[in-house]
Amino acid sequence: MFFFLKNVQFIKTTIAIMKLLECIIRAVINFFAYLILSLIAIYCLIFIANFFAGQTYTLTHGEYFLVWIVMAVFIRQVSGDISVLFFKKSEKE
C-alpha cells in the first residue's frame, strides 16, 4: 500500500513539473515572438516615414532599445497570447 501511495505522489509531481515546463516554454515563445514582431514594426515605421517624408531618420542604439521594448509591450497588450498558435488547447481539470 505504501509503494502505491509513493508512486501516486511521484506521478502527481511529474505532472506538476510538466505543466510548469509548458508554462515556461509558452512564456519563452511569447517573449521572443513579441521582440521579433516589435523589431519588424519599428523598421516598417522608419521605412514608411523615410519613404513619405523623404528625410533620413536616425536613432541611437539606446533609442532603438527603448523603442523596441516599448513596442514589444504594446504588441503584447494588443495581441494577447501568441503561444496558442504552437500549443493545442488543454482541457481544464
Buried (B, 14 or more C-beta within 10 A) or exposed (E): EEEEEEEEEEEEEEEEEEEEEEEEEBEEBBBEBBBEBBBEBBEEEBEEEEEEEEEEEEEEEEEBEEBBEEBBEEBBEEEEEBBEEEEEEEEEE
